[in-house]
């Protein structure tokens, strides 16, 4: 499951698996990768991911505190 979550985060933030070698960076990003809607959706997805992650962390901390009392 950890790999699936990691792949999802990499996909949301647009991290590619290809690392160029010998300065082969090409002419720049593809024009369609920076459309307004696409970047807005990525920001929204990143915000949702952050809220879910923080909510789970707080829930786990409270659950652990209750168990230890």
Secondary structure, DSSP 8 states (H G I E B T S, - for coil): -HHHHHHHHHHHHT--S----TT--TTSS-GGGG-HHHHHHHHHHHHHHHHHHHHHHHHHHHHHHHHH-
